[in-house]
Amino acid sequence: MSNQPTINPSLGPVFFISAGLVLLFSLFGAVYSTSAEETFTAIQTWLVAYMGWFYIAVVASFFVFVLYLAFSRFSSIKLGADDSRPEFGYLSWFAMLFSAGMGIGLMFFGVAEPLTHYNAPPIAVSSAADASRQAMQITFLHWGLQAWAVYIVIGLSLAYFSYRRGLPLTIRSTLYPVLGERINGPVGDAVDIFAVLGTLFGIATSLGLGVMQVNAGLSYLFDVPVSVTTQVLLIAAITTMATLSVVAGLNAGIRRLSVLNLYLAIFVLAFVFFMGPTATLASSFFQNIGSYIVNFIPLNVSLLSTATNDWMGNWTLFYWAWWISWSPFVGMFIARISKGRTIREFIFGVLLLPTGFTFMWFTCFGNSALYFELAGQGGNIVDAVQNDLPTAIFVLLEQLPWSMITSLIATVLIVTFFVTSSDSGSLVIDIITSNGDLNSPVWQRIFWAVTEGVVAAVLLAAGGLTALQTATIGSALPLALVMLLICYGLLRGLNTETTQNLLLVQDS
């Protein structure tokens, strides 16, 4: 790739247009909350009815693409110079992958999703045991390999073009093989703006879910009222913590919080495993993995042909859009921490390590809740899932010893997930809007950290979960189209490098 461009690290159209669009959106949601709620509902209905097939097809294509790269002749190429070494060890690398990629979602849906599918199966079942198995199959499908394949598309492209080819660490760089010098113009600006908006709404969705659950935990522990007002105040408080972390930087703030996050998550996971139905959970884990592998393709097809539009919009399509919306954020973040790894190491590390932990998490929490329910000891878990989704994890913990202590630890874990998602996202958005500058002014990082909190608060006030889901699904559509071009650009760049290397060998 000769005559590569240098993108000047300065504020420009991407920052001002992104900030302006977010400001307009926030004003609309805050001032016209009733109209905003109606608009969000109408947009989600249209997207699910007419574009659902596209989300499913594009996520499947991303998964096939990254598998191809992992086993291709490109797999040994390093993300950096041939003699470069990874900046972070495996523990820190995995901790940051885990905290940025799934975090709050695991806490929110760990109990709620399996119990929801068990209580109302989207595909007809003949018994409660079948409903239980199907519930775990669907949950694994939503949180499994396809989610991380979406992140890999952007993360791998960014790492390759930035560390191997010397381009700035920004989304437009991944399209250099397709657009050439035009990445410096309006087309490149538009690509980065789509990435900023998708990232911002994806993170706002996670923050909204997280703060709903923090509110539920505080209500359970200290009788704090559950209300939008309380949730907005919580967003303000936790966003302040995230701002302090992002100001501290990657090593001092984000890395340390991510490692703390991982240790807390492992503690909660181990507690549920050993204090819950341990033997059942151990066997269920392997059964769930086997069922996931065997039913991977059939389940995708069955859900598309059998499940209702409402169900698909609330679950599968919401997840696929959520992962796409998060992909610039998580992709850039994992690119930032993955310099020096090979393409194969990057793909299998990102694909398998967080997925394995995620599967253990859903087995412990989901199968524990299903165990108590099938044994007639479920208490109010199903009621909590039906009537107040964020409380489900706390109702499960009531079935185990020391529930007040573990509920407090779970609430702290949700807060740390909130902070790591927000500070990581702020760092990424700041890099994109600064044209790849890794050392932008502190005030810009503060601006985006605060903006994420404001958007999350607006979405909660203007429609709650429906607004969060709609913002995610809508912002993912243009970004998915950009990601298809990114796949093509990466393949073209890799082919160019291997061709050049072959010519050098022949010349020598």
C-alpha positions in Angstrom: 0.0 0.0 0.0 2.1 2.9 -1.3 1.5 6.6 -0.8 -0.6 6.0 2.3 -2.4 9.1 3.7 -1.7 10.8 6.9 -4.8 12.0 8.7 -4.1 15.1 10.8 -5.2 14.6 14.4 -7.5 17.6 14.8 -11.1 18.4 15.4 -13.1 18.5 12.2 -16.4 17.5 10.6 -16.6 14.2 12.4 -16.5 15.7 15.9 -18.9 18.6 15.2 -21.4 16.8 13.1 -21.5 13.8 15.5 -21.9 16.2 18.5 -24.6 18.2 16.7 -26.6 15.1 15.7 -26.4 13.8 19.3 -27.5 17.1 20.6 -30.5 17.3 18.3 -31.5 13.7 19.2 -31.2 14.5 23.0 -33.3 17.6 22.7 -36.0 15.8 20.7 -36.1 13.0 23.3 -36.1 15.3 26.3 -38.5 18.0 25.1 -40.9 15.7 23.1 -40.7 12.5 25.1 -44.2 11.3 24.1 -43.7 11.9 20.4 -40.2 10.3 20.7 -41.6 7.2 22.3 -44.2 6.8 19.5 -41.5 7.4 16.9 -39.2 4.8 18.4 -41.9 2.2 18.4 -42.9 2.9 14.8 -39.2 2.7 13.6 -38.6 -0.5 15.4 -41.8 -2.1 13.9 -40.7 -1.2 10.4 -37.1 -2.3 10.8 -38.1 -5.7 12.2 -40.7 -6.3 9.5 -38.7 -5.3 6.5 -35.0 -5.5 7.4 -34.9 -8.5 9.8 -33.5 -10.8 7.2 -30.7 -8.4 6.5 -29.4 -8.4 10.1 -29.5 -12.2 10.2 -27.7 -12.6 6.9 -25.0 -10.0 7.6 -24.1 -11.5 11.1 -23.9 -15.0 9.6 -21.6 -13.7 6.8 -19.3 -12.0 9.4 -18.9 -15.3 11.2 -18.1 -17.2 8.0 -15.6 -14.5 7.1 -13.6 -14.6 10.3 -13.5 -18.4 10.3 -12.1 -18.2 6.8 -9.3 -15.8 7.8 -8.4 -17.9 10.9 -7.6 -20.9 8.6 -6.4 -19.0 5.6 -2.8 -18.3 4.4 -3.1 -14.9 6.1 -3.4 -16.4 9.6 0.3 -16.1 10.6 0.5 -12.3 9.7 1.3 -10.2 12.7 -0.7 -7.2 13.7 2.4 -5.0 13.7 5.9 -5.4 12.6 7.2 -9.0 12.3 9.2 -8.6 15.5 6.6 -6.9 17.5 5.3 -8.4 20.8 2.0 -8.0 22.6 1.7 -5.0 24.9 -0.5 -6.8 27.4 -0.4 -10.3 28.9 -3.2 -12.8 28.5 -4.9 -12.0 31.8 -5.1 -8.2 31.2 -6.0 -8.8 27.6 -8.8 -11.1 28.4 -10.0 -8.9 31.3 -10.3 -5.9 29.0 -12.0 -8.0 26.2 -14.5 -9.3 28.7 -15.3 -6.0 30.4 -15.7 -4.0 27.2 -17.5 -6.7 25.2 -20.4 -8.1 27.3 -20.3 -6.7 30.8 -23.6 -5.2 31.8 -25.6 -7.5 29.4 -24.5 -10.6 31.4 -25.8 -9.2 34.6 -29.0 -8.0 33.1 -29.9 -11.1 31.0 -28.0 -13.9 32.9 -31.2 -15.0 34.6 -33.8 -13.0 32.7 -33.3 -14.3 29.2 -33.3 -18.1 29.9 -36.4 -17.7 32.1 -38.2 -15.6 29.6 -37.7 -18.1 26.8 -38.6 -21.0 29.2 -41.8 -19.2 30.2 -42.8 -18.3 26.6 -41.0 -20.5 24.1 -40.8 -19.0 20.6 -40.7 -22.5 19.1 -43.4 -25.0 20.2 -42.2 -27.6 22.8 -43.8 -30.7 24.3 -42.7 -30.5 27.9 -41.1 -28.2 30.6 -37.8 -30.0 30.2 -37.8 -29.3 26.4 -38.7 -25.7 27.1 -35.7 -25.5 29.5 -33.3 -27.0 26.9 -34.6 -24.7 24.2 -34.3 -21.6 26.4 -30.6 -22.3 26.9 -30.0 -23.1 23.2 -31.5 -19.7 22.3 -29.6 -17.8 24.9 -26.3 -19.4 23.8 -27.1 -18.5 20.2 -27.6 -14.9 21.1 -24.4 -14.6 23.2 -22.1 -17.0 21.4 -19.6 -17.0 18.6 -21.6 -14.8 16.2 -21.5 -11.8 18.6 -17.7 -11.9 18.9 -17.3 -12.5 15.1 -19.0 -9.1 14.6 -16.4 -7.4 16.9 -13.6 -9.2 15.1 -14.5 -7.7 11.7 -13.7 -4.2 12.8 -11.1 -5.0 15.5 -9.0 -7.1 13.1 -9.2 -4.6 10.3 -8.3 -1.7 12.5 -5.4 -3.5 14.1 -4.1 -4.6 10.7 -4.3 -1.3 8.9 -3.0 0.7 11.9 -0.2 -1.5 13.2 0.8 -3.3 10.0 0.2 -0.6 7.4 0.8 2.6 9.5 -2.7 4.2 9.0 -4.4 6.1 11.8 -6.5 4.1 14.3 -9.8 5.2 13.0 -12.7 3.4 11.1 -12.1 5.2 7.8 -8.6 3.6 7.6 -10.2 0.2 7.1 -11.6 1.3 3.8 -8.4 2.6 2.3 -8.1 -0.3 -0.2 -11.7 0.5 -1.4 -11.7 4.3 -1.3 -8.1 5.3 -1.6 -7.4 9.0 -0.8 -11.1 9.6 -0.6 -11.0 8.5 3.0 -9.7 12.0 3.8 -12.9 13.6 2.4 -16.6 13.6 3.0 -17.0 9.9 2.4 -14.5 9.1 5.1 -16.1 11.6 7.4 -19.5 9.9 6.9 -18.0 6.5 7.7 -16.6 7.7 11.0 -19.8 9.6 11.9 -21.8 6.3 11.4 -19.3 4.6 13.7 -19.6 7.3 16.3 -23.4 7.3 16.3 -23.6 3.5 16.3 -21.1 3.3 19.2 -22.8 6.0 21.2 -26.3 4.4 21.0 -25.0 0.9 21.6 -23.2 2.1 24.7 -26.2 4.1 25.8 -28.3 1.0 25.5 -25.9 -0.9 27.8 -25.8 2.0 30.3 -29.6 2.2 30.3 -29.9 -1.5 31.0 -27.2 -1.3 33.7 -28.7 1.6 35.5 -32.1 -0.1 35.6 -30.5 -3.1 37.3 -28.5 -0.9 39.7 -31.8 0.7 40.7 -33.3 -2.7 41.2 -30.4 -3.8 43.3 -30.6 -0.7 45.5 -34.3 -1.1 45.8 -33.8 -4.7 46.9 -31.1 -3.8 49.4 -32.1 -0.4 50.7 -35.7 0.2 49.5 -34.5 2.9 47.1 -37.5 3.8 44.9 -37.5 2.4 41.3 -38.2 5.3 39.0 -36.8 7.2 36.0 -35.7 10.0 38.3 -33.6 7.6 40.4 -32.1 6.1 37.3 -31.2 9.5 35.9 -29.5 10.4 39.2 -27.6 7.1 39.1 -26.5 7.7 35.6 -25.1 11.1 36.6 -23.2 9.5 39.6 -21.8 6.6 37.7 -20.9 8.7 34.6 -18.8 10.8 37.0 -16.9 7.7 38.0 -16.4 6.7 34.4 -15.2 10.2 33.5 -12.5 10.0 36.2 -11.4 6.6 34.8 -11.2 7.8 31.2 -9.2 10.8 32.3 -6.7 8.5 34.1 -6.1 6.7 30.8 -5.8 3.1 29.5 -3.2 1.7 31.9 -4.0 3.7 35.1 -7.8 3.6 34.9 -9.4 1.3 32.3 -7.0 -1.7 32.7 -7.1 -1.8 36.5 -10.9 -1.4 36.6 -11.2 -4.2 34.0 -9.1 -6.6 36.1 -11.1 -5.7 39.2 -14.2 -6.4 37.2 -13.0 -9.8 36.1 -12.2 -10.8 39.6 -15.6 -9.8 40.9 -17.3 -11.6 38.1 -15.3 -14.8 38.8 -16.2 -14.5 42.5 -20.0 -14.2 41.8 -19.8 -17.0 39.2 -18.0 -19.3 41.6 -20.4 -18.5 44.4 -23.5 -19.4 42.3 -21.8 -22.6 41.0 -20.7 -24.0 44.4 -23.7 -22.7 46.5 -26.3 -23.7 43.8 -27.0 -27.1 42.2 -23.4 -27.8 41.5 -23.7 -31.3 39.9 -26.5 -30.1 37.7 -24.6 -27.1 36.5 -21.5 -29.0 35.7 -23.3 -31.5 33.5 -25.5 -28.7 32.0 -22.5 -26.8 30.8 -21.3 -29.6 28.6 -24.9 -30.4 27.5 -25.4 -26.7 26.6 -22.2 -26.6 24.6 -23.0 -29.8 22.7 -26.6 -28.6 22.0 -25.3 -25.2 20.8 -22.9 -26.8 18.3 -25.4 -29.4 17.0 -28.3 -26.9 16.7 -26.3 -23.8 15.6 -27.6 -23.7 12.0 -31.1 -25.3 12.5 -31.9 -22.9 15.4 -31.1 -19.9 13.3 -33.4 -21.1 10.5 -36.2 -22.1 12.9 -36.3 -18.8 14.7 -36.4 -16.9 11.4 -39.3 -19.0 10.1 -41.2 -19.6 13.3 -40.8 -16.8 15.8 -43.1 -13.7 15.6 -41.9 -10.3 14.5 -42.3 -8.9 18.0 -40.2 -11.7 19.5 -37.5 -11.3 16.9 -37.4 -7.5 17.4 -37.1 -7.9 21.1 -34.5 -10.6 21.1 -32.5 -11.9 18.1 -32.6 -8.8 15.9 -32.0 -6.6 18.9 -28.9 -8.6 19.8 -27.5 -8.7 16.3 -28.0 -4.9 16.0 -26.5 -4.4 19.5 -23.4 -6.3 18.5 -23.1 -4.3 15.3 -23.6 -1.0 17.1 -20.9 -2.0 19.6 -18.5 -3.2 17.0 -16.7 0.1 16.4 -16.3 0.6 20.1 -15.3 -3.0 21.0 -13.5 -3.5 17.7 -11.3 -0.4 18.2 -10.8 -1.1 21.8 -9.6 -4.7 21.2 -7.5 -3.4 18.3 -5.9 -0.9 20.7 -4.9 -3.7 23.1 -3.9 -6.4 20.6 -0.8 -5.1 18.8 1.8 -7.8 18.2 -0.6 -10.8 18.0 -1.0 -12.8 14.9 -4.3 -12.9 13.0 -5.0 -16.5 14.1 -4.2 -15.7 17.7 -6.4 -12.6 17.6 -9.4 -14.4 16.0 -9.3 -17.4 18.3 -8.5 -15.4 21.4 -11.4 -13.0 20.8 -13.7 -15.6 19.5 -13.2 -18.4 22.2 -12.0 -16.9 25.5 -14.9 -14.4 26.2 -17.5 -16.8 24.6 -16.3 -19.6 27.0 -16.7 -17.4 30.0 -20.1 -16.1 28.8 -21.3 -19.7 28.4 -20.2 -20.6 31.9 -22.0 -17.5 33.2 -25.3 -18.3 31.5 -25.1 -21.9 32.6 -24.6 -21.0 36.2 -27.2 -18.3 36.4 -29.7 -19.5 33.7 -29.6 -23.2 34.6 -29.7 -22.4 38.4 -32.9 -20.5 37.9 -34.4 -23.2 35.6 -33.4 -25.9 38.2 -35.3 -24.1 41.0 -38.2 -23.5 38.7 -38.5 -27.1 37.5 -38.1 -28.3 41.1 -40.9 -26.1 42.2 -38.6 -24.0 44.3 -38.4 -21.0 41.9 -40.2 -18.7 44.2 -40.8 -15.4 42.4 -38.1 -15.7 39.6 -40.6 -16.2 36.8 -42.8 -13.4 38.2 -39.8 -11.1 38.4 -38.9 -11.9 34.8 -42.4 -11.2 33.6 -43.0 -8.0 35.6 -39.6 -6.5 36.5 -36.8 -7.9 34.3 -33.9 -6.1 36.1 -34.7 -7.8 39.5 -34.4 -11.4 38.2 -30.8 -11.9 39.3 -31.5 -10.7 42.8 -34.5 -13.0 43.1 -32.3 -15.9 42.1 -29.7 -14.9 44.7 -32.5 -15.1 47.3 -32.6 -18.9 46.8 -28.9 -19.1 47.8 -27.2 -18.4 51.2 -26.1 -14.9 52.2 -28.3 -13.3 49.6 -27.9 -9.7 51.0 -24.1 -9.9 50.8 -24.1 -11.4 47.3 -26.7 -9.0 46.1 -24.6 -6.1 47.3 -21.5 -7.6 45.5 -23.6 -8.1 42.3 -24.7 -4.4 42.5 -21.1 -3.3 42.8 -20.2 -5.5 39.8 -22.9 -3.9 37.7 -21.5 -0.5 38.6 -18.0 -1.5 37.6 -19.3 -2.9 34.4 -21.1 0.4 33.8 -17.9 2.3 34.4 -15.7 0.1 32.2 -18.2 0.2 29.4 -18.5 4.0 29.6 -14.9 4.8 29.9 -13.8 2.4 27.2 -16.5 3.7 24.9 -15.5 7.3 25.6 -11.9 6.6 24.8 -12.9 5.0 21.5 -15.3 7.7 20.4 -12.7 10.3 21.3 -10.1 8.6 19.1 -12.6 8.4 16.1 -13.6 12.1 16.4 -9.9 13.1 16.8 -9.0 11.4 13.5 -7.0 8.7 15.2 -5.1 10.8 17.7 -4.4 8.6 20.8 -3.4 11.7 22.9 -6.3 14.0 22.5 -7.1 16.7 25.0 -8.7 15.5 28.3 -11.7 17.8 27.8 -12.7 15.8 24.7 -12.8 12.5 26.7 -14.8 14.2 29.4 -17.2 15.5 26.7 -18.0 12.1 25.3 -18.2 10.4 28.7 -20.8 12.9 29.8 -22.6 12.7 26.4 -23.0 8.9 26.8 -24.7 9.4 30.1 -27.0 12.1 28.7 -28.1 10.0 25.8 -28.8 7.0 28.1 -30.9 9.2 30.4 -32.8 10.6 27.4 -33.6 7.2 26.1 -34.8 5.9 29.4 -37.1 8.9 29.8 -38.4 8.7 26.3 -39.5 5.1 26.1 -37.4 2.9 28.4 -36.4 -0.5 27.0 -38.2 0.1 23.7 -36.3 3.3 23.0 -33.0 1.6 23.9 -33.7 -1.3 21.5 -34.9 1.0 18.7 -31.9 3.3 18.9 -29.6 0.2 18.7 -31.4 -1.5 15.8 -31.7 1.8 13.8 -28.1 2.9 14.3 -26.8 -0.5 13.3 -28.3 -0.5 9.8 -25.9 1.9 8.0 -23.0 0.6 10.0 -23.7 -3.0 8.8 -23.3 -1.8 5.2 -20.0 -0.1 6.1 -18.8 -3.4 7.7 -19.4 -5.4 4.6 -17.1 -2.9 2.8 -14.6 -3.3 5.6 -14.5 -7.1 5.0 -13.8 -6.5 1.4 -11.1 -3.9 2.2 -9.4 -6.2 4.7 -9.3 -9.1 2.2 -8.0 -6.8 -0.5 -5.3 -5.5 1.8 -4.2 -8.9 2.9 -4.0 -10.2 -0.7 -1.9 -7.2 -1.6 0.6 -7.9 1.2 1.0 -11.6 0.4 1.4 -10.8 -3.3 4.1 -8.2 -2.6 5.9 -10.7 -0.3 5.8 -13.4 -3.0 7.3 -11.0 -5.5 10.1 -10.1 -3.1 10.9 -13.8 -2.6 11.0 -14.4 -6.3 13.2 -11.4 -6.9 15.7 -12.5 -4.2 
